Amino acid sequence: RGEWPNGLREPDALVRMASLDETRQSRLVAEVLGAKSLGQGLSDIVAATGNGSALFATEIANSLKDQGAVVVRGGEALLLDASKDIELPVTLEAMILAKVDQLANEVKTTLQIASVLGVRFSSALLQEAVGVSIVEHLEALERAGFVQSESERGATACSFVSQQVLEVVKKASVGQQLREYHGRIAAAIESIYRDQLELHFEHLAFHCARGGRLLDAARNYEMVGDRLRRLAELDRSVKSFHRGISILESLQDSAGGDLVLEGIAALHLKAGEVSSLLGDQATAQRHLQVAQEIAEEVGAIEIDVGCLTALGQLYLSKGRLQIAKMIIEQGLSQARVSRLPMAEVELLLALANVHLEFGEVDEAKVLQEQALERAKRDPHF
């Protein structure tokens, strides 16, 4: 698979830092304060509140500076008034949320939508989702220590300064608000990447699903599965079909009726075909049988014929030739009645393979010639 486009590329790795011990934590705070060491009172405060987090310790130092509570003398950082109450965040999450609350509303919205995009995001995609220019918003967020900008090959991207900051900001968006943000991002992907949307189906499907556009999500997961199948990434392909099936099954009782059932059948058929390619015959058979049952129920002839084709080939691969021959002949009859030329050609060739397995070379040759002649008559070939 090629690289993700800059704006949507996933991080290569997520590095989780170990907690700082008291000595390193104090050294970090001293450095931020422009000192070589901490006085005893200040050292006790840092030890009690720092929680071993480098980010939190840094913010404690900044908070002390902002309150004018510290002075540096002879390389040692000291509290100006040990008896004075000092306001410090109780937890890292509280500290981050306090900083979020200080942002202007429009900047806060930009930050929250960015958190839904992930740790690294395209500024162009974010701006499309927000709906207004965000240049000043990003500058404000960078000054506040939430994000940092970066550029690659002419494309501008940004990233959150840490995974912790991202997770806390994202948790602040819930329910309908979060659904709205996912919906905005889905629409932005469709707009920004409309000329190369195939590369973004997976992200689009995810945001459609979270944004309440469930039918669109299922369709996009189907297209993801189709693309991955063409790229021979079969494990990921079948997982995408499974996601589409789960989404459509959640809609069965609420909307769509036969259309939703037909979609479920089509995805089971594709999942069965890919499972067969993976050598998982039992799973393939289950998918194909479910697809066939649904297709017969809703009258989806093309899917039914596809199931018969795949099942016939599956039994052929198992060496169960009589069953394979019966199923393929049934599918061939349906394909001819329903005028499905591509399926007819595929079934003729499958039936030829069955005869070859029986050692009936002449019969197989006749079927292959029929397939060739049928293909010549149809412009699709």
SERO-553620 format. One record per residue (C-alpha): residue number from 1; x, y, z; residue in one letter. Coordinates in steps of 0.25 Angstrom, whole numbers, plus 5000, padded with zeros to 4 digits. Layout:
<bamars>
  pos     X     Y     Z  code
  NUM     X     Y     Z     A
...
</bamars>
This chain:
<bamars>
  pos     X     Y     Z  code
    1  5000  5000  5000     R
    2  5005  5014  4997     G
    3  5007  5025  5007     E
    4  4995  5032  5013     W
    5  4993  5046  5008     P
    6  5000  5056  5017     N
    7  4987  5061  5023     G
    8  4982  5047  5027     L
    9  4995  5040  5029     R
   10  4995  5031  5042     E
   11  5006  5033  5052     P
   12  5017  5023  5050     D
   13  5018  5019  5065     A
   14  5012  5024  5078     L
   15  5023  5025  5088     V
   16  5018  5025  5103     R
   17  5028  5032  5112     M
   18  5031  5026  5126     A
   19  5028  5034  5138     S
   20  5039  5043  5143     L
   21  5044  5041  5157     D
   22  5045  5052  5167     E
   23  5059  5056  5163     T
   24  5057  5057  5148     R
   25  5043  5064  5151     Q
   26  5050  5075  5159     S
   27  5061  5077  5149     R
   28  5051  5079  5138     L
   29  5043  5089  5146     V
   30  5056  5096  5150     A
   31  5060  5097  5135     E
   32  5047  5103  5131     V
   33  5048  5113  5142     L
   34  5062  5117  5138     G
   35  5069  5111  5150     A
   36  5078  5100  5153     K
   37  5071  5095  5165     S
   38  5058  5096  5174     L
   39  5057  5101  5188     G
   40  5052  5092  5198     Q
   41  5038  5098  5199     G
   42  5036  5098  5184     L
   43  5042  5084  5182     S
   44  5032  5079  5192     D
   45  5020  5085  5184     I
   46  5026  5079  5171     V
   47  5028  5065  5177     A
   48  5013  5066  5183     A
   49  5006  5070  5170     T
   50  5015  5066  5158     G
   51  5010  5052  5157     N
   52  5022  5048  5149     G
   53  5017  5054  5136     S
   54  5027  5063  5128     A
   55  5016  5071  5122     L
   56  5009  5073  5135     F
   57  5022  5077  5142     A
   58  5024  5087  5131     T
   59  5011  5093  5133     E
   60  5013  5094  5148     I
   61  5025  5102  5145     A
   62  5018  5111  5135     N
   63  5006  5113  5145     S
   64  5016  5117  5156     L
   65  5023  5127  5147     K
   66  5009  5133  5142     D
   67  5005  5135  5157     Q
   68  5018  5142  5160     G
   69  5020  5132  5172     A
   70  5035  5129  5169     V
   71  5048  5136  5168     V
   72  5062  5131  5164     V
   73  5074  5134  5173     R
   74  5087  5129  5171     G
   75  5082  5118  5162     G
   76  5072  5113  5172     E
   77  5057  5115  5169     A
   78  5050  5119  5182     L
   79  5036  5122  5186     L
   80  5034  5137  5189     L
   81  5023  5135  5200     D
   82  5022  5121  5205     A
   83  5010  5125  5213     S
   84  5002  5130  5201     K
   85  4992  5120  5195     D
   86  4997  5116  5181     I
   87  4986  5111  5171     E
   88  4991  5099  5163     L
   89  4983  5089  5155     P
   90  4980  5076  5163     V
   91  4982  5067  5151     T
   92  4987  5068  5137     L
   93  4973  5066  5131     E
   94  4968  5078  5140     A
   95  4980  5086  5135     M
   96  4977  5084  5120     I
   97  4962  5086  5122     L
   98  4965  5099  5129     A
   99  4973  5104  5117     K
  100  4962  5099  5108     V
  101  4952  5108  5115     D
  102  4961  5120  5114     Q
  103  4960  5119  5098     L
  104  4950  5128  5090     A
  105  4938  5119  5086     N
  106  4942  5119  5071     E
  107  4956  5114  5075     V
  108  4951  5104  5084     K
  109  4942  5098  5073     T
  110  4954  5097  5064     T
  111  4962  5090  5074     L
  112  4950  5080  5077     Q
  113  4948  5077  5062     I
  114  4964  5075  5061     A
  115  4963  5065  5072     S
  116  4953  5057  5065     V
  117  4963  5057  5053     L
  118  4974  5050  5061     G
  119  4988  5053  5066     V
  120  4992  5058  5053     R
  121  4983  5066  5043     F
  122  4982  5074  5030     S
  123  4980  5088  5033     S
  124  4973  5089  5019     A
  125  4963  5078  5023     L
  126  4961  5084  5037     L
  127  4958  5098  5031     Q
  128  4948  5091  5021     E
  129  4941  5084  5033     A
  130  4941  5097  5042     V
  131  4935  5105  5030     G
  132  4944  5118  5032     V
  133  4958  5122  5032     S
  134  4966  5116  5043     I
  135  4979  5122  5041     V
  136  4978  5131  5054     E
  137  4971  5119  5061     H
  138  4983  5110  5059     L
  139  4993  5122  5063     E
  140  4985  5123  5076     A
  141  4985  5108  5079     L
  142  5000  5107  5076     E
  143  5003  5119  5086     R
  144  4994  5112  5096     A
  145  5002  5099  5095     G
  146  4991  5090  5089     F
  147  4997  5088  5075     V
  148  5009  5090  5066     Q
  149  5010  5092  5051     S
  150  5018  5085  5041     E
  151  5020  5085  5026     S
  152  5023  5074  5017     E
  153  5025  5075  5001     R
  154  5017  5087  5001     G
  155  5005  5082  5009     A
  156  5002  5088  5023     T
  157  4999  5079  5034     A
  158  4998  5081  5049     C
  159  4999  5071  5061     S
  160  4995  5071  5075     F
  161  5007  5073  5085     V
  162  5004  5060  5092     S
  163  4994  5048  5092     Q
  164  4990  5052  5106     Q
  165  4986  5066  5101     V
  166  4978  5060  5089     L
  167  4971  5050  5098     E
  168  4966  5060  5108     V
  169  4961  5070  5098     V
  170  4954  5059  5090     K
  171  4947  5054  5103     K
  172  4941  5068  5105     A
  173  4932  5066  5092     S
  174  4921  5056  5094     V
  175  4907  5052  5089     G
  176  4901  5061  5078     Q
  177  4913  5070  5077     Q
  178  4922  5059  5075     L
  179  4913  5054  5064     R
  180  4912  5067  5057     E
  181  4928  5068  5057     Y
  182  4929  5055  5050     H
  183  4918  5059  5040     G
  184  4926  5072  5037     R
  185  4939  5064  5035     I
  186  4932  5054  5026     A
  187  4926  5065  5017     A
  188  4940  5072  5017     A
  189  4947  5059  5012     I
  190  4937  5058  5001     E
  191  4939  5072  4997     S
  192  4954  5073  4998     I
  193  4958  5059  4993     Y
  194  4946  5058  4982     R
  195  4956  5055  4971     D
  196  4963  5044  4978     Q
  197  4953  5040  4988     L
  198  4956  5025  4986     E
  199  4969  5027  4995     L
  200  4960  5033  5006     H
  201  4948  5023  5006     F
  202  4953  5017  5020     E
  203  4954  5030  5027     H
  204  4941  5035  5020     L
  205  4934  5022  5025     A
  206  4938  5024  5039     F
  207  4934  5038  5040     H
  208  4920  5035  5033     C
  209  4918  5024  5043     A
  210  4921  5033  5055     R
  211  4913  5044  5049     G
  212  4900  5036  5047     G
  213  4901  5034  5032     R
  214  4900  5019  5033     L
  215  4896  5015  5019     L
  216  4908  5024  5014     D
  217  4917  5018  5024     A
  218  4913  5004  5019     A
  219  4915  5007  5005     R
  220  4929  5013  5007     N
  221  4933  5001  5015     Y
  222  4929  4992  5003     E
  223  4937  5001  4994     M
  224  4949  5000  5004     V
  225  4947  4985  5004     G
  226  4947  4985  4988     D
  227  4959  4993  4987     R
  228  4967  4985  4997     L
  229  4963  4972  4990     R
  230  4969  4978  4977     R
  231  4982  4981  4985     L
  232  4982  4967  4990     A
  233  4981  4972  5005     E
  234  4971  4961  5007     L
  235  4970  4961  5023     D
  236  4967  4976  5023     R
  237  4958  4974  5011     S
  238  4949  4964  5019     V
  239  4949  4973  5032     K
  240  4944  4984  5024     S
  241  4932  4976  5018     F
  242  4929  4971  5033     H
  243  4929  4986  5037     R
  244  4919  4989  5026     G
  245  4910  4977  5030     I
  246  4910  4981  5045     S
  247  4905  4995  5041     I
  248  4894  4990  5032     L
  249  4890  4980  5042     E
  250  4888  4991  5052     S
  251  4878  4998  5042     L
  252  4870  4985  5039     Q
  253  4858  4989  5048     D
  254  4859  5004  5046     S
  255  4859  5007  5031     A
  256  4862  5002  5017     G
  257  4855  4989  5017     G
  258  4859  4980  5005     D
  259  4869  4990  5001     L
  260  4877  4988  5014     V
  261  4875  4973  5013     L
  262  4880  4973  4999     E
  263  4892  4981  5004     G
  264  4895  4971  5015     I
  265  4894  4960  5005     A
  266  4904  4967  4995     A
  267  4914  4969  5006     L
  268  4913  4954  5011     H
  269  4915  4950  4997     L
  270  4928  4958  4996     K
  271  4933  4954  5010     A
  272  4930  4939  5006     G
  273  4938  4941  4993     E
  274  4950  4947  5000     V
  275  4950  4937  5012     S
  276  4950  4926  5001     S
  277  4963  4933  4995     L
  278  4969  4933  5009     L
  279  4967  4918  5010     G
  280  4956  4919  5021     D
  281  4946  4910  5015     Q
  282  4937  4909  5027     A
  283  4935  4924  5028     T
  284  4934  4926  5013     A
  285  4922  4915  5013     Q
  286  4915  4922  5025     R
  287  4916  4936  5018     H
  288  4911  4930  5005     L
  289  4899  4922  5011     Q
  290  4895  4935  5018     V
  291  4896  4943  5006     A
  292  4888  4933  4997     Q
  293  4877  4932  5008     E
  294  4875  4947  5008     I
  295  4876  4948  4993     A
  296  4865  4938  4991     E
  297  4856  4945  5001     E
  298  4857  4959  4995     V
  299  4858  4954  4980     G
  300  4872  4959  4978     A
  301  4875  4950  4966     I
  302  4889  4955  4962     E
  303  4894  4953  4977     I
  304  4888  4939  4977     D
  305  4895  4935  4964     V
  306  4908  4941  4970     G
  307  4906  4932  4982     C
  308  4904  4919  4974     L
  309  4916  4923  4966     T
  310  4925  4924  4979     A
  311  4919  4912  4986     L
  312  4921  4904  4973     G
  313  4935  4908  4973     Q
  314  4937  4905  4988     L
  315  4932  4891  4986     Y
  316  4941  4889  4974     L
  317  4953  4893  4983     S
  318  4948  4883  4993     K
  319  4948  4872  4983     G
  320  4933  4870  4984     R
  321  4931  4870  4969     L
  322  4916  4865  4969     Q
  323  4911  4876  4978     I
  324  4920  4886  4971     A
  325  4914  4882  4957     K
  326  4900  4882  4962     M
  327  4901  4896  4968     I
  328  4909  4902  4956     I
  329  4898  4897  4947     E
  330  4887  4903  4955     Q
  331  4895  4916  4955     G
  332  4897  4915  4940     L
  333  4882  4913  4937     S
  334  4878  4925  4946     Q
  335  4889  4934  4939     A
  336  4883  4930  4925     R
  337  4869  4933  4929     V
  338  4873  4946  4936     S
  339  4882  4950  4925     R
  340  4894  4952  4933     L
  341  4905  4950  4922     P
  342  4917  4952  4931     M
  343  4912  4942  4941     A
  344  4909  4932  4930     E
  345  4923  4933  4925     V
  346  4929  4931  4939     E
  347  4920  4919  4941     L
  348  4923  4913  4928     L
  349  4938  4913  4931     L
  350  4935  4908  4945     A
  351  4927  4896  4940     L
  352  4938  4893  4930     A
  353  4948  4892  4942     N
  354  4938  4882  4948     V
  355  4938  4873  4935     H
  356  4954  4874  4935     L
  357  4954  4869  4949     E
  358  4945  4857  4945     F
  359  4955  4855  4933     G
  360  4945  4859  4923     E
  361  4954  4868  4914     V
  362  4945  4868  4902     D
  363  4933  4873  4910     E
  364  4942  4884  4917     A
  365  4947  4889  4903     K
  366  4933  4890  4898     V
  367  4929  4899  4911     L
  368  4941  4907  4909     Q
  369  4938  4910  4894     E
  370  4923  4914  4899     Q
  371  4929  4923  4909     A
  372  4938  4930  4898     L
  373  4926  4931  4888     E
  374  4917  4937  4899     R
  375  4928  4947  4903     A
  376  4930  4951  4888     K
  377  4915  4955  4888     R
  378  4915  4964  4899     D
  379  4922  4978  4899     P
  380  4925  4977  4914     H
  381  4936  4967  4910     F
</bamars>
